[in-house]
């Protein structure tokens, strides 16, 4: 299966991408490298530097790699930083996730968009994401 992993240069995303490769999936890592590290992405993974808020780039990447599923780990997660700069967290964690989910819905995938967790910022409490079902 062709799987897009957002936040794939971070701790959780890179581990997930490596495991998907081990299970013989074609993985495309998508990360803007603001907090992630390029060297965390295993060599067998196609790396694309991009922001999840860039809907047009997401469209091109999904089309080029014939993406069938998305695993979403691109989120700002430093609680202290979120209280100092809540707008950055909102842009990345809320607006970026909405951009990504709109791409999933446009594709009308039968699968799910799943994420680890998102920290929005104002009250510094994690918000677990439920799967987004594009056909419901």
Secondary structure, 3 states (H helix, E strand, C coil): CEEEEECCCCHHHHHHHHHHHHCCCEEEEEECCCCCCHHHCCCCCEEEECCCCCHHHHHHHHHHCCCCEEEECCCCCCHHHHHHCHHHHHHHHHHHHHHHHHHHHHHCCCCEEEECCEECCCCCCEECCCCEECCC
